[in-house]
Amino acid sequence: MCSRLLSFFPIYDLTINYIYNIHLNMYYIYKVNKNMTKDVLIYEVKDQIAYITIDNPENNRLDPPLCRALGEAWERFAKDAESRVAILSAKGPDFSRGADIFVKGLLKDLLKAFPPNGTKILKPIIGAVHGNVIGSGYGLGVLSTDITYATEDTQFIFGEVYVGIVGAVVEYKPYMPFKASMEFYMSGKPMSAQRAYELGLINHVTKNKEELMIEAIKMAQILRDNAPLSLKAIKYGHYKSMESEGRKAMRLAQEEFNTFIQPQLVSEDFKEGKAALKENRKPIFKGR
């Protein structure tokens, strides 16, 4: 999608249960067992539609096993001539609560979760999201899909500002108006599905998960039956401008990391944010 993937998909994602009283059980820390193997993703093809379904018992968090599984799924979809369109969805109460800041070395696997959309993948990807769509889960379900459906109870959240770490410079991209984008990222306030629809961030709102998949499949069937080469040219053209902007800005990546990201990683605020998350309390930031 963009050469500077970090601009779209923050390294650290989190949710704090006291934020606006979203859910009593929002607070959760997942410890990865290196010896554990599990099926966290379902990939199946029916009538030239690839169904990529997240099924991670750990709140559909983007942990290393899931990230690797998603990477394999995107690679398979890109190469599979029998799959003309993909639908990305998830089982469970939430689409994804994002990544876990307590997993060391997560970054090397986290980037695998996001499709090389608009570059290596020029076939349509439909997102069908529900429940909480947080942090990297938002980057996956919304920013990484071409057309997005959401249930009316969906909440989009960028909670990094509540723990004191944004994993990369968050560049403005035309997914929603500039002022709305600034408010969403800087406030950390949840955005409803209806508000996201009004801003043009998502395409359609459905009543429930059943209707969500019905409508997503209808769109997938339309795209499947359209001329593949025409869709490829359209998708390439839409992502071309963002890719070009990303290439121009790559020379600034290290400077931006040193100026904006590294100070957060070693800051007292980040330590305080992690401690507050563990202790289930509101952090007290000091700007240092």
C-alpha positions as CSV (number, residue, x, y, z in Angstrom):
1,M,0.0,0.0,0.0
2,C,2.7,2.4,1.0
3,S,6.4,1.9,1.2
4,R,6.5,3.2,4.7
5,L,4.2,0.6,6.2
6,L,4.9,1.9,9.7
7,S,3.0,5.0,8.9
8,F,-0.1,2.9,8.5
9,F,0.3,0.2,11.0
10,P,1.7,1.3,14.4
11,I,4.1,-1.1,16.2
12,Y,2.3,-1.0,19.5
13,D,-1.4,-1.2,19.9
14,L,-3.5,-1.4,23.0
15,T,-6.7,-0.9,24.7
16,I,-7.4,0.4,28.3
17,N,-10.7,-0.7,29.9
18,Y,-11.3,2.6,31.6
19,I,-11.4,4.6,28.4
20,Y,-14.9,5.8,28.1
21,N,-16.1,2.6,29.8
22,I,-16.1,0.8,26.4
23,H,-16.1,-2.7,27.9
24,L,-15.3,-4.0,31.4
25,N,-13.1,-6.7,30.0
26,M,-11.0,-4.6,27.6
27,Y,-7.9,-5.0,29.7
28,Y,-6.0,-8.1,28.6
29,I,-2.4,-9.1,28.4
30,Y,-1.4,-12.1,26.3
31,K,1.8,-13.9,27.0
32,V,3.1,-15.9,24.0
33,N,4.1,-19.5,24.6
34,K,6.9,-20.2,22.2
35,N,6.1,-24.0,22.3
36,M,2.4,-23.4,21.5
37,T,1.0,-24.3,18.1
38,K,-2.6,-23.3,17.2
39,D,-4.9,-22.7,14.3
40,V,-5.7,-19.0,14.3
41,L,-6.7,-18.4,10.7
42,I,-9.1,-20.1,8.3
43,Y,-8.4,-19.8,4.5
44,E,-10.9,-21.3,2.1
45,V,-11.9,-20.6,-1.5
46,K,-15.4,-21.0,-2.8
47,D,-16.6,-19.9,-6.2
48,Q,-13.4,-17.9,-6.8
49,I,-13.8,-16.0,-3.5
50,A,-11.1,-16.4,-0.9
51,Y,-12.5,-16.3,2.7
52,I,-9.8,-15.3,5.1
53,T,-11.2,-15.6,8.6
54,I,-9.3,-14.7,11.8
55,D,-10.0,-17.1,14.6
56,N,-7.6,-16.4,17.4
57,P,-9.0,-17.2,20.9
58,E,-6.9,-14.4,22.3
59,N,-9.4,-11.6,21.4
60,N,-8.2,-11.9,17.8
61,R,-5.0,-10.1,18.8
62,L,-2.3,-9.8,16.2
63,D,0.2,-12.1,18.0
64,P,3.1,-13.7,16.2
65,P,1.3,-16.9,15.2
66,L,-1.6,-14.9,13.7
67,C,0.7,-12.5,12.0
68,R,2.6,-15.3,10.3
69,A,-0.6,-17.0,9.3
70,L,-1.9,-13.8,7.7
71,G,1.3,-13.3,5.9
72,E,1.0,-16.8,4.4
73,A,-2.6,-16.2,3.5
74,W,-1.8,-12.9,1.6
75,E,1.0,-14.6,-0.3
76,R,-1.3,-17.5,-1.2
77,F,-4.1,-15.1,-2.3
78,A,-1.7,-13.1,-4.5
79,K,-0.5,-16.2,-6.3
80,D,-3.8,-18.1,-6.5
81,A,-5.3,-17.7,-10.0
82,E,-8.6,-19.3,-8.8
83,S,-9.2,-16.5,-6.3
84,R,-10.4,-13.3,-7.8
85,V,-11.4,-11.5,-4.6
86,A,-10.9,-11.9,-0.9
87,I,-13.1,-11.3,2.1
88,L,-11.3,-10.6,5.4
89,S,-13.4,-11.2,8.5
90,A,-13.2,-12.6,12.0
91,K,-14.9,-14.9,14.5
92,G,-15.6,-14.0,18.1
93,P,-17.0,-10.8,19.6
94,D,-14.4,-8.5,18.1
95,F,-12.7,-8.2,14.8
96,S,-9.3,-7.5,16.5
97,R,-8.1,-5.7,19.5
98,G,-4.8,-5.0,17.9
99,A,-1.2,-6.1,18.8
100,D,0.3,-6.6,22.2
101,I,3.0,-4.2,23.4
102,F,4.3,-6.9,25.9
103,V,5.4,-9.3,23.1
104,K,9.1,-8.7,22.5
105,G,10.2,-8.7,18.9
106,L,6.7,-8.5,17.6
107,L,7.5,-6.1,14.9
108,K,9.2,-8.6,12.6
109,D,6.1,-10.7,12.6
110,L,3.5,-7.8,12.8
111,L,4.4,-6.4,9.4
112,K,3.6,-9.8,7.8
113,A,0.0,-9.4,8.8
114,F,-0.7,-6.6,6.4
115,P,-1.2,-7.4,2.7
116,P,1.0,-5.7,0.1
117,N,-2.1,-4.0,-1.1
118,G,-1.8,-2.0,-4.3
119,T,1.6,-3.4,-5.1
120,K,1.9,-7.2,-5.1
121,I,-1.8,-7.7,-4.5
122,L,-4.0,-6.0,-7.2
123,K,-7.1,-8.1,-6.7
124,P,-9.9,-6.7,-4.5
125,I,-9.9,-7.2,-0.8
126,I,-13.1,-6.6,1.2
127,G,-13.0,-6.1,4.9
128,A,-16.0,-7.3,7.0
129,V,-15.4,-6.0,10.6
130,H,-17.4,-6.0,13.8
131,G,-17.1,-5.2,17.5
132,N,-13.9,-3.6,18.6
133,V,-11.4,-2.7,15.8
134,I,-8.4,-1.4,17.6
135,G,-4.9,-0.2,16.7
136,S,-3.3,-2.6,14.2
137,G,-6.6,-4.3,14.0
138,Y,-7.9,-1.1,12.5
139,G,-4.9,-0.9,10.2
140,L,-5.7,-4.5,9.0
141,G,-9.5,-4.4,8.7
142,V,-9.9,-0.8,7.4
143,L,-6.6,0.6,6.0
144,S,-5.6,-2.7,4.3
145,T,-8.9,-3.4,2.6
146,D,-10.3,-1.7,-0.6
147,I,-14.0,-1.9,0.5
148,T,-15.0,-2.1,4.1
149,Y,-18.3,-3.3,5.7
150,A,-19.0,-2.9,9.4
151,T,-21.8,-3.9,11.8
152,E,-23.6,-1.0,13.5
153,D,-22.0,-1.9,16.9
154,T,-18.4,-1.6,15.6
155,Q,-16.1,0.8,17.3
156,F,-12.8,2.0,15.8
157,I,-10.2,3.0,18.3
158,F,-6.6,4.4,18.2
159,G,-5.6,3.9,21.8
160,E,-1.8,4.4,21.5
161,V,-2.1,7.9,22.8
162,Y,-3.3,6.5,26.1
163,V,-0.2,4.5,26.8
164,G,2.5,6.9,25.6
165,I,3.7,5.2,22.4
166,V,2.9,5.7,18.7
167,G,5.1,3.2,16.8
168,A,5.7,5.5,13.8
169,V,4.9,8.9,12.4
170,V,1.2,8.7,11.5
171,E,1.0,10.4,8.1
172,Y,-2.2,11.8,6.8
173,K,-3.8,9.6,4.1
174,P,-7.1,10.4,2.4
175,Y,-9.2,7.8,4.1
176,M,-11.2,10.5,5.8
177,P,-11.1,14.3,6.0
178,F,-8.0,15.9,7.5
179,K,-9.6,17.4,10.6
180,A,-11.5,14.2,11.3
181,S,-8.3,12.2,11.0
182,M,-6.5,14.5,13.4
183,E,-9.3,14.2,16.0
184,F,-9.5,10.4,15.7
185,Y,-5.7,9.8,16.1
186,M,-5.0,12.5,18.6
187,S,-7.9,12.1,21.0
188,G,-8.1,8.3,21.0
189,K,-11.9,8.5,21.3
190,P,-13.8,5.6,19.8
191,M,-15.4,6.2,16.5
192,S,-18.7,4.5,15.7
193,A,-19.5,2.7,12.6
194,Q,-22.1,5.3,11.6
195,R,-19.6,8.1,12.1
196,A,-17.0,6.2,10.0
197,Y,-19.6,5.7,7.3
198,E,-20.4,9.4,7.3
199,L,-16.7,10.3,6.9
200,G,-16.2,7.8,4.1
201,L,-13.8,5.7,6.1
202,I,-16.0,2.6,5.5
203,N,-18.5,1.8,2.7
204,H,-21.5,0.2,4.4
205,V,-23.0,-0.4,7.8
206,T,-25.1,-3.5,8.6
207,K,-27.3,-4.5,11.5
208,N,-25.4,-7.6,12.6
209,K,-22.7,-10.2,11.7
210,E,-25.0,-12.3,9.6
211,E,-26.1,-9.4,7.5
212,L,-22.4,-8.3,7.4
213,M,-21.3,-11.4,5.6
214,I,-24.3,-11.5,3.3
215,E,-23.6,-8.0,2.0
216,A,-19.8,-8.6,1.8
217,I,-20.4,-11.7,-0.3
218,K,-22.8,-9.9,-2.6
219,M,-20.1,-7.3,-3.3
220,A,-17.5,-10.0,-3.7
221,Q,-19.7,-11.7,-6.3
222,I,-20.0,-8.4,-8.2
223,L,-16.2,-7.9,-8.2
224,R,-15.6,-11.5,-9.1
225,D,-17.7,-11.2,-12.2
226,N,-16.2,-8.0,-13.4
227,A,-13.2,-7.9,-15.7
228,P,-10.1,-8.9,-13.7
229,L,-7.6,-6.9,-15.8
230,S,-9.8,-3.8,-15.5
231,L,-10.0,-4.1,-11.7
232,K,-6.3,-4.5,-11.6
233,A,-5.7,-1.3,-13.5
234,I,-8.2,0.6,-11.3
235,K,-6.6,-0.6,-8.1
236,Y,-3.1,0.1,-9.2
237,G,-4.0,3.6,-10.2
238,H,-5.7,4.3,-6.9
239,Y,-2.8,3.2,-4.8
240,K,-0.1,4.7,-7.1
241,S,-0.3,8.2,-5.7
242,M,0.1,7.0,-2.1
243,E,3.0,4.7,-3.1
244,S,4.8,7.6,-4.9
245,E,4.4,9.8,-1.8
246,G,5.8,7.1,0.3
247,R,8.9,6.7,-1.8
248,K,9.6,10.5,-1.7
249,A,9.3,10.4,2.1
250,M,11.5,7.3,2.7
251,R,14.6,9.5,3.0
252,L,13.1,11.0,6.1
253,A,12.3,7.7,7.8
254,Q,15.4,7.5,10.0
255,E,15.4,11.1,10.9
256,E,11.7,10.9,11.9
257,F,12.4,7.7,14.0
258,N,15.2,9.4,15.8
259,T,13.2,12.6,16.4
260,F,9.7,11.2,17.2
261,I,9.8,7.5,17.9
262,Q,13.0,6.7,19.8
263,P,12.2,9.4,22.5
264,Q,8.9,7.6,23.2
265,L,10.5,4.2,23.5
266,V,12.9,5.4,26.2
267,S,10.5,7.8,27.9
268,E,9.2,7.8,31.4
269,D,5.7,8.2,29.9
270,F,6.0,4.9,28.1
271,K,7.1,3.1,31.2
272,E,4.2,4.7,33.1
273,G,1.8,3.8,30.3
274,K,2.7,0.1,30.4
275,A,2.6,0.1,34.2
276,A,-0.9,1.7,34.2
277,L,-2.1,-0.9,31.7
278,K,-0.9,-3.7,33.9
279,E,-2.4,-2.2,37.0
280,N,-5.6,-1.3,35.3
281,R,-5.5,2.4,36.1
282,K,-5.3,5.7,34.3
283,P,-1.7,6.8,33.5
284,I,-0.2,10.0,34.6
285,F,2.0,11.4,31.8
286,K,4.7,14.1,32.4
287,G,5.9,14.6,28.9
288,R,9.3,13.1,29.4
